[in-house]
Amino acid sequence: MRQYDDPVEVRRGETEGPDQFLWRGRLWKVRAVLAHWVETGPWWQSAGVRAVVGSDEATSPAETRPDQTPPTQAHTDMLVERELWRVAAGRGVDNDGVFDLSFSWTDGRWQLVGCVD
């Protein structure tokens, strides 16, 4: 599967999932939803978790190094979720592919994150 990080416009139909999506100026019709799951953000990399497991000292926001997540942000990292939809989609009779579409609950945006065509 090729990886992407391209914005897409998704239109939902009567079902919960995507019905069509516009990617690079082309409209793709979803023929089937193959899988649907939710992923959380990388909470295990937050400064709060590193402090609990002993791999880093707990620091105040003023003492946080530029490469660390401030403790106040660590709690919000655990709440970051994105919804993923693996769909079979096509543009015509022979133009089918499998696509991974991601919906971010944080900013309300859709992204195409993977494709096998």
N, C-alpha and C positions, 0 to 999 in steps of 0.2 A: 504494500500500500504506500503510495506517495503521500508525503506529509505536506500540508498547506496551512496557511494562516490568512485566508482570504475572506473578506467580508462578503456576505450574501444577503439578499432580501428573500425572506421566506413568507410564503402565503399558506395559511392553515385552512384546511377544508372543514368538513363536518366532524372530523376526528380530532383528537388532541394533538396529533403529530403534524409534521409538515406535509403539505399536499403538492406544492410547487416551490421551486427556488430559482432565483435569478443569479447566475454566476458568470462573470466576465461577459456580460451582455447577452447571454443565452439562457432561455427559459427551459428548465428541466422539470418534467412531470414525475412525481414519485409514484412508482408502480407498487411498491411494497415496503413496509417497515420491517427490517430484518432483526433489529435489536434496539433497545432503549435502556439507558442507564444514567445514573447520576454520579458525578465525581466531585469530591471535595478538593479544596485547595491544599497545597503542601504544608499543612499545619505542623508536621513533624520537623520542619526546618525553622520554626519560629524560635525566637530567643527564649520565650517562656518554657518551651519543651526542652530546649538544650540545657536550661538551668535545672530543670527537674531531673533529667537523666544524668546530670553531672558533667556534661561535655562543655559547659560554658558557665561562667559565673553570672548570677542575676545582677543586672545593672539598672540604674535609673535611666530615663530617657536622655538626660544630659550626659551620661557616661557611655552611651551606646556608640560603638564604632560605626562608621559609614556602612560596613558590610553586614551589620546586624539589624534585625527587626526590633523596633522598640517594644517593650512589654505591652503597652496599650494596644499596639497593632496585632500582637500575637492572638488576642481573643477574637478579633475580627477575621484573621486568617482562617480560623476554624469554621467560620460561617460561610466562606466563599464556596459557592457550588456552581457547577455547570452541568447542564443536561445534554446528553449526547444521543443522537439518533443515527443509526446505521440504516441507510435506505438504498433500495434499488431504484434507479431513476433513468429516464431516457428522454431523448429529444425527437425521436422518430422510431421507425421500425427496428433499425439495426444499431442505433446509437445508445446502448445501455451501459451503465456502470454502477458501481457500488460506492456510495459517498458517506462520509461521516460528517454530520452537521452538529455544531455545538451552539447551545443557547446559554448565555451568561446571565444569571439572575442578578448579578451585581450591576451591570450596565444595560441590560436588555438587548444586547446585540447578538446576532447570529454570525457564525464563522463556519466556513468549510475547512475542516482540519485534516481530512484524508480522502483519497480517491483511488479506486481501482477501476480502470476503464479499458 
